[in-house]
Amino acid sequence: MDNRRYDLVLRGGRVICPASGIDGIRDVAVKDGRIAAVKEAILPSAAAEVVDVSGKLVLPGMIDTHSHVYQYVTGRFGLNPDMVGVRSGVTTVVDQGGPSCMTLPGFRHFIAERSQTRVLAFLSAYLVGGLEGHFYPNLYSPDGVDIDATVKSAVENRDLVRGIKGHAEIGGFARWGIKVMEMAAEISRRADLPLYVHFGQLWGLPESGANGEDADTIMERVIPLLRPGDVLAHPFTRHPGGFINEEGEVHHIIRAAMDAGLKVDVGHGSHFSYRVARASLPAGVIPYTLGADMHGYNTEVPEAPQPAGTPDEHHDDENHPFLGQARFSLTQAMSSMMALGIPLEDVVPMVTTHPAAMLRMSDQLGALKVGFAADVSVLHDDRGRFLLRDNEDTKVVAERLLRPAFCLRAGKRFEADSPILPQAIAA
């Protein structure tokens, strides 16, 4: 008879669980796929397996609030969810705008239900969702939005759909004005779900030009449409129409919006700029959540041929704002925040408790609490001098670099062996 109380104990790591107020050396025990205990010491004989994680960080399963994982359906844009998720040390990913009311059933069946990673979604406000990474702007006009159908889809799939995704940027405004954003906000209100808003230029201008629109005024026109809990994305974007105006200053409305309850998600991706971040942080633009925003245009996937029929290239590949050369990941984005002066203790909530609150799932995710699913991320915390760079080729030397070691998803172990993880570069 086996009298051991636990299936697994992670022993001797630095456990940081903001929801529980824990930051110190602890042992974490798992039983039947759930957290069974978090204590200063657990007898090794009490567990069927003991894993020594001394010298490592042990966090609640990390949540990536901005992913693109509708593989194949969104063309080159969508990545494999487990490659971005558990194989990168991340236990939950949120697809931002890949599925729509038309394609959500396929997303549930082929992506969410078949992945080892927990996969959730912010439903696209547009009927076409994120097809081919929004490469074709004419698909995203007001005529391509069905408010009633999208509300119905969101409400009837609340277990999977945790928000709505829309875009506020000069390419769309030059074509249709603010109409699409007004429709996205109505969907959000009627479905009672947060609206996640992309800022920073996405589409090129039409042949007719800006048509009287000004990228610098988009922010102040859109924010009044939003409600507490809605999310402003890409605060550190290098593209026009973001949090920084043409004079290089943070829009005056941003701090007031944050004080009123709007949240900020980094949405790192190829948008991220150390230059803009250094201008924004002193003005109080501290991110609430830290989405990686990895997709097929900014992430090199080794030895991954595209399905037959996928276009070899698009005419604007060289200039498209989604393109990126600097490799990154959620943990590397955490390292970037630390290199910019945000303490680790403030970065951890950006990938744990804060995303759980954004998803309205704090009773299930983002904490190492007894009875919660045993979603745990274990990270290396390397010290030294490491070179980080963005897609403006700005280089930053970091003295700490976080790298995923492995994670537990509902108690099952997954090594951090994703081929898209960046390699450490010594400075």
Buried (B, 14 or more C-beta within 10 A) or exposed (E): EEEBBBBBBBBBBBBBBBBBEBBEEBBBBBBEBBBBBBEEEBEEEBBEEBBEBEEBBBBBBBBBBBBBBBBBBBBBBBBBBBBBBBBBBBBBBBBBBBBBBBBBEEBBEBBBEEBBBBBBBBBBBBBBBBBBBBBEBEBBBEEBBBBEBBBBBBEEBEEBBBBBBBBBBBBBBBBBBBBBBBBBBBBBBBBEBBBBBBBBBBBBBEEEEEEEBBBBBBBBBBBEBBBEBBBBBBBBBBBBBBBBBEEEEBBEBBEEBBEEEBBBBBBBBBBBBBBBBBBBBEBEBBBBBBBBBBBBBBBEBEEEEEEEEEEEEBEEEEEBBBEBEBBBBBBBBBBBBBBBEBEBEBBBBBBBBBBBBBBBBBEBBBBBBEEBBBBBBBBBBBEEEBEBBBBEEBEBEBEBBBBBBBBBBBBEBBEBEBEBBBEBEEE
